[in-house]
């Protein structure tokens, strides 16, 4: 059965990716029956389906769930805050780049500091679960499997391209 497995007996990349997608869809469908709709909770099924499918496939490969980046341990709070800070810095860099290119401009408003803090908290709540779901789907098992087969840079480029294509329908993309 060489079309299913490599010479070492490992399931071929294409089959592993197909199995990941199938398990993710099945898991997400099951979880969607339990989770109410509307942002941000509507993204929990994709998050759960992707993580569980990734864990299952990693288990088949003899690897632990920590390979997906979703682990609990002593340094998780510090690493999460560091990741959040890095994300804010990257996003700010993108915004500043858009301003410098003349694509984006600031418009004065009447909001105060607490308005910005409140809106920042609201945005954090609305986007955290969907962002985690997208990352689990695109940068979890999919990235790990592609990196193992083709190398990290190629895997990162392909998943970035796929991620971009999935967001083409977003407003003002």
Buried (B, 14 or more C-beta within 10 A) or exposed (E): EEEEEEEEEBBBBEEBBEBBBEBBBEBBEEBBEEBEEEEBEBBBBBBBBBBBBBBBBBEEBEBEBEBBBBEEEEEEEEEEEEEEEEEEEEEEEEEEEEEEEEEEEEEEEEEEEEEEEEEEEEEEEEBEBBBBBBBBBBBBBBBBBBBBBEEEEEBBEBBEEBBEEEEEEEEEE
